[in-house]
Amino acid sequence: MADRPTWKEKRRELEGRLGYAVFSKAQKWLLRKSPVEAEKAGAKLGRFLFKSSKKHRERAYRNFRLVFPEMSEAEMQALAQKVFEHYGRTTADFITSANRTLEQLNQMVEIEGLQYLDNALAEGKGVIFITGHFGNWELLAQWLSLSGYKLTVVARDVRNTSLNQKVNAIRTGAGTKLLARGGAAKGILETLRRNEMVGILPDQNEDEIFIPLFGKTAGTVLGPGVIQARTKSVVVCGWCAYEGPQKYRIIFEPALEPEPGYEAKGEGMMRAIHGSLERIVKRYPEQWLWFHDRWKSARQRGLLD
C-alpha cells in the first residue's frame, strides 16, 4: 500500500496548483495590455508583494545590512521596493514574451561587447555562458536564441508539472534548449563538444564551496569552474539590464580567466565569476534577487562575521 502524502507534500501540491492558476490568469490579463502597460502592472504587483511579504522583505534587509552596512534604514527600504518592482516588471515581461520576434527584440536592446562572445565561440571548445538572477535573464536567453546562437540553459524545474510545462514552453519557444538542474552533467558536456553554449545561473545559495561575495563568505556551486577546468571551454559572463520602459542593455564581458593560487579545482573560476556578478550588481543594485537567502549556508556554518 502506497504511503499517504505528507502535509508538506500536500501543501506543495496545493501551492503548485494555485501557482498555475495565477500564472494562467495573469497571462491572459497581461496579454490584453501593451508591453509598457504590462510592465507597469508588473511593477505595481511588485510593490504589493513588497508590502505584503514580510519574510522576503526582511530577507532583503538582512542582505543589505550584510553587504551595505553604511546604508540607512530609509535607503534600504527604498532599494528593497525597487527590487520588488523590478522583479514584478520582469515577470510580467516574461509572461507576455512567448510570441516576441527578433525584430521586436532588436528594437528593445542595445548590445555591448558581443565580440567577446563571438571570439569565445571561434575557439571551438564550447562556451560556458554565465548569467544570474539579474536584470531580465529570460530576455537575454530569448535574444541569443533568436539571433542564431545555439544555447542550452540549465534550469530548475517548477514543482507543478502543468506550470513547469507552461513556463518551459515560453523558454523554448525561441529555440533555447533546457537541461533539468540536478542531472545535467552529460548534456552539458555534449553541448560543449558541439561548440555550443551552455547557460548557467550560479548565483544562488549552495554549499559546495565557500568563497567571498561582496566581501562576505557565501556558499556556492563549483560546477562551472570544474567543467571549465576539465573541458578547457571558454567562460563568458553576460547580463541584461533594464534601462527604461521596454529598453534593455545586453552586456557581454571578456572571457574570464580563473583567479590563480587556489588548490580546489574550479575555485579560481568561481571567484572570477563572483567578481563579474559583483561588478554588474554594483552598477544596477536594484536588479539582483536580494530577497533570496544568498548567505544562508554560510550563516548556518557560522562563517559570517
KAWOTA-V438812 format. One record per pair of residues at least 24 apart in sequence whose C-alpha atoms are under 6 Angstrom apart, sorted by the first residue. I is the first residue (numbers start at 1). J is the second residue. D is the distance in Angstrom with one decimal. If there is no record, write none. Layout:
i = {I	I}
j = {J	J}
d = {D	D}
This chain:
i = {16	20	27	31	36	39	39	42	42	42	43	43	43	45	46	46	46	47	50	56	59	60	60	82	83	83	98	102	108	108	109	109	109	110	111	112	113	114	116	120	124	125	125	126	126	126	126	126	127	127	127	127	128	128	128	129	129	129	129	129	130	130	130	131	131	131	131	132	132	134	134	135	135	135	135	136	140	142	145	145	145	146	150	151	151	151	152	152	152	152	152	153	153	153	154	154	154	154	154	155	155	156	156	204	205	218	218	219	219	222	225	225	225	226	226}
j = {160	163	95	96	245	89	92	88	89	92	85	88	89	88	84	85	88	85	84	291	291	290	291	286	286	287	170	146	246	247	247	248	249	249	250	251	252	252	254	234	195	195	233	192	195	196	197	233	197	233	234	235	197	198	235	198	199	235	236	237	199	200	237	201	237	238	239	201	203	287	288	240	241	242	287	240	240	174	174	175	176	174	196	176	197	198	176	177	178	198	199	178	198	199	178	179	180	181	200	180	181	180	181	294	294	295	298	297	298	266	266	269	270	265	266}
d = {4.7	4.9	5.7	5.9	6.0	4.8	6.0	4.3	4.1	5.1	4.2	4.9	4.6	5.8	4.6	4.2	4.4	5.6	5.9	5.2	5.3	5.1	4.3	5.7	4.7	6.0	5.0	5.8	5.7	4.8	5.8	4.7	5.5	4.8	4.9	4.8	4.8	5.8	5.2	6.0	5.4	5.3	4.9	4.3	3.8	5.0	6.0	5.2	4.7	5.6	4.9	5.8	5.9	5.1	4.7	5.6	4.6	6.0	5.1	5.8	5.9	5.2	4.5	5.2	5.8	5.4	5.9	4.4	5.6	5.4	4.5	5.4	4.6	5.9	5.0	5.4	5.8	5.7	5.9	5.5	5.6	5.6	5.5	5.5	4.8	5.9	5.8	4.4	5.4	4.9	6.0	5.0	5.6	4.3	5.9	4.7	5.9	5.6	5.6	5.4	5.3	5.7	4.9	5.7	4.7	5.3	5.5	5.8	5.8	5.9	3.7	5.0	5.7	5.8	4.3}
